[in-house]
Amino acid sequence: MPEAQIERIVPTPDWQPAVAALDVTLTEWLDTEHLANPSHACVFVIAPPHGGHGDILTAWARHHDWRIVNPPKLEQILTQDLAWLEEQVRHPSPWVLPNLERCYLRHANGLELVRHLLDRSHTGSLGRGIIGCDSWAWAFLRKAWNGPEPPALAAQGFNQQCLARWFQDSIADSEMDRLVFRQADSGAYVLPPPADMIGDKSIKTSDFLPILAAHGRGIPGIAHAIWRASLRTTPDETLSDTAANEDSANQCSTVWVTPWHQIRQPTPTSALLREQATLLHTLLLHAGLTRATLAPLLPLALSSAKAALARLEDADLVIRHEDEWRISPMGYPIVRRFLRDDGYLIDEF
């Protein structure tokens, strides 16, 4: 399917509904002016990779006119410079730190600053705030900090019904509300068709969305990437024209969805995963890093890290956004499964 058409059907995720849901969840906490327990002055919002927590919290902060705290610079982290933290204390206004994973490095000199931050958030000395954190960084920091468990929230994973509603609601143009989504090899409906189209007839339903929800662990960003990659303009040759003619008769346009077993997924060799496991794990613990930042965190020269990233990119396991490398949405389920089976520290999502 042409990219422009995909953009109309599956645009960049709109996180405003998530902002509204977070607002409802925080209502009681926001309405409590003076908290009896100072350790509850800060609430944590934890999300898995591609879960959108940074975007959601940034949008929430702007909506409420709360101060957005930018992470410290790399040099401040490595030199354990507390000036960044002291700057936050000087501002009494409520604040949001969208990306805690940007405030540390898994390095001998990379944890002091974040430990002080977490200590002060627990005592309430930073005032009222919300801290967002990637689930892999959170799994690591819970061990590196050893502080008490703070109040934390996480969005529920998307099941097939949530995915169907999300995909349908995100279609950009009002004239596209008569689209129907059918599996390209069987004609089965992937998304529920308009009610006036089917009447009392029974319809054949595809198992695409249940598989997608399970494979992507309910993470919206992963489902979004695979959904985009699955859409096409024509069915398989084996499918008759009957289904398309039925849709045309009902004044609907058909978007064909590639069957799950035909979607191109990353298929890295076990040797590649084992050889680059430490690099992959490091990228996940930090939710992405630049190539220059990776070098001091790994037993690799910069040139070796560059070559390793190129191999992982060829295998569709990592992607580069501007100067930063991160695990790709398509590659994440495979990488997570391998690291879990190999005994690495993993997240709880």
N, C-alpha and C positions, 0 to 999 in steps of 0.2 A: 504494500500500500504506500502511496506517495507520502512523504514526510508531512507535507502541509495538511493532508487529510487526517493523518494520525494526530496531529496537534489539535485539530478541531474536536476529535472524538476522545482523545486521552491527553488533555493539556497538563501542564505542570500542576502538581497537587496544590489545591487550595486548602490551607490549613485552618481557615476561619472556623469551620465547624468544630475542629479540635480545640481551638481557643475558647469557643463558647462552652464546650464540655468541661474544660479545665476550670472555667469561671464558675460553673455550677458546683463542681467538686470543692472549690476553695471558698465557697460562700460563708460557711460558718467560721473558718479561720480568718477570713478578711473582716468579718463583722465583730470579731473579738478584739477590742482595742488594746487591752492590757492582758497579755497572756500570763496565766498563773505559773506556767512552766517555761523558763527562759530557753530551754532546749528546743522548744517548739516555735521559736521565733523564725527559724528557717525551715522551709519545706523543700524536699528534694523531689524532682521529677526525673525518673529513670526511663530510658527507652533503648531498644536494641538498635544496631546499625540500620540506617535507612528508615528509622522510625520518625524522623522529623522533629525531634525535641528542640533543637536549636531554633528552627524557624517558628515553631509554635510558641516558645517562650519569648522570643523577640517580638512577635506580633502581639502577644498578651501584654508585655511590658509597655509597648507603644499605645495600646488601647487604654491602659490604665494610667498612662503617664508616669510609670515607674522608671527609675534610673537603670539604664543597661550598663552592666559592668563588663568591660572588655578584658580578655585574659592577659596575663603578664607577657612581656616579650621573652623570647628564648633566653637572652642573656640574663634577665632577671631571675628566671627559673634556675639556671645553672649556677649563678653566683649567690643564690639564696638571698636575694635582695628583698627585704621586707617593706621597702618603700611603697611598692604597689599595694600591699595590704593596708599599710597605714593610711594611704590615700583614701581607701574605701571607708575607713573608720571616721575620717573627718567629715563625711557626708551623712547626716542623720536621716535623710530621706529613704523610704523603702526602695529596694533594688532587686534586680534580676540578673543572675549570672547564667546565661543560656548554656555555656559549654565548659563544665568543670574539667572535661578531658583535655582541655587546652592549657591547664594550669599546672601540669606536672610532666615529668619525663621519667621513664623507668631507667634511672641512672643514679649512681651514688650521690650526686649533687642535685638530683632533680625532684626530691620529695619534701624537702624542708618547708618550702613555701606553702604547698597544698596542705601539709599537716597543720601548720599554723592557721590556715584558713578554716579548716574543718574544726579545729579546737575552738576558735572564736565563734564560729557559727553555732556550735553546741552551747556555749555559755550565754549566747544572746548578745554579746558585746558588739556585734555588727549590725544590730537592729533587725527589723523585719525584712526578710528576703526569700527569694526562690532560687534554687540552684538546679540547673539541668545537667544531666550527666549521661553519657553513653554507658550502656549496660556492661560492656567489657571493661572499661576504665573503672566503673563502680565495683566490679568484682575484684579487681586488683587493689583499689584504694581501700576497700573494706579490710583487706589483710595488711596493707602497708600502714594504715592509720591506727587500727585497733581501738578506735573510739566506740562509744555506745551507738547503737542503731538509731539513726534519726528518723523522724517521720518522712515517709517516702510514698510517692504515687507512681503508678504506671498505667498507661492506657491498655485496655483489653485488646487482645489480638483479634484480627478480622477473620470471621468465619465466612462461609460462602454467601450467606445472606447479606452480611455487611459489605463484602466485596461487590455483590450485584448492585446494591443500593448506591455504593460509592461510584462505581463505573457509570451507572446510569445518570446520577446527579451531576457528574462532572462534564457531561457532553456540553460543549460550549454554546452551540447555536440553537435557537428555538426551532428553526425549521428542520432540525435533525431529530426531533422527538419521535419520529416515526421510523427510526432505525430498528432493525431486528438483528440479533447476533446469533448466528447458527454455526454449528461445527461443520467444517469444510468437507469431512468425509462421510458424514451421516445425515446432515441436515437437522440434527437435534438442537434444541434451543439452549444456548449458553446463558443468556440473560432472559428473564421472563418477558414475553412479548406483550404489547398493549392488550388490556383486557377486552376491548371491543373487537379485537382482531380474532381472538380464539373463541369467544362466546362460551358455549358449554362443551366445546370439543376437548378431548384429552390431547395433550401434546407430549412429544418425546423430549426429555430433558437430558442434557449432556452432563457428564461427570467432570468437566473441565474445572469448574470453580472449586469443588471440594478438593481436588488434587492440588490446585494452585494454592489454596489456603493452607493445606498441610505442608506442602513443599516449602513455601515461603515462611512458615512458622507464624502466620498471621501478621507479618510485618508489611505495612502498606507500601513502602518504597520498593520492596522486592516484587510484590504482586503487580505494582504499577509498571515496572520495567518489563516483566514477562508479558503482561497484557498488551503493552505496546508492540512487542516483538511478535505477537501471535496474530495480529490482524492482517487481513488480506482482502483483495477485491474479487477474487474468483474462487469457486469451490474446487475440490479435486475433480479430476476427469471422470472418476467412477460415479460421481453423484449426478443423478439425472437433473434435468431442468425443472422438474416438478416443483421443488421447494421454492426456487426463485420465482416461478410463475405465480405460485400461491401468494407470496409476499407482494408481488406487483399488483395482483388483483385486489389486495387489501390496502393499496396505496402506501406500501412500506418499501424501504430500501434495505437490502441485505448486506450486512458486514459479515464476512466469513472469518471464522476463527480456526487457526491451525490446530489440529488434534494434538493433545499433550505429547504423545510419543513422537511426533514429527518436529517439535520445537527444538531448535538447535541450542543445546546446553553445553557448558564447558565440560570437557572430558580430559582433565589433566591426568598424567600418569602418576602412579603411586611414588615413583622415584622423584618426580618433580616436587610433589607435595612434601615428601620427607626431606628432601634437600633444602627446601625453602621454608620449612615449617616455622623456624624462629623469626624470619622476616615477616611472614604472614601474621604470626601471633603479635608481633610488635606493632604492625599496622592496625590490628584490631584493638589492642590495648589503648592506642592513642587516637582512634577514629580517623586515621590518616596522618601522613607526615610528608614533609618535603624530602627529597633525596639527600640533601645536605644534612638534615636533622637525623635521618636514619643512621648515617655512618657512625656517630659516636655511641649509638645504642646497640650496635651489632658487632660481632667479631669479623667485620668485613671492611675492606678498603672501599673508598668511594667508587672506584672503577668497578669493583666486584658487585657492589650494590646496584649500580647502574645496569650492569649486564643481567643481574637477577631480575630486576624489575621489568626489563625488556622481555625476558622469557615468560614471566607471569602475565604480562600484558598480551603477549601472543596467545597465551592459553585462556584469555578472557577471565582471569581471576582478579586482576586489578585494573583500575582505571585511573587516569590522570585528569584532575580538574585544576586548570591553571598550573601551578607548580607543585601541587600536592597529589600524592598517591594514596589511594584507599582501596579496600576490597570492593569489587564490583557487586551490584545487586544480584546478577546472575551467578556469580561465583561464591557468594556468601554461604548458601546452604551446604555446598560441597566442602568449603574450607572449614566451616564450623564442625561438620561431621568428622572430618579427618582429625582436627585438633582434639576433639573430645575423645575419639578412639585412641589417640596417641598419648593421652594422659596430660594434656596441657590444661592450665586454668582456663575455664570458659565462663561465660555469663549464665544467668539463670532464665533466659528467655528462649 
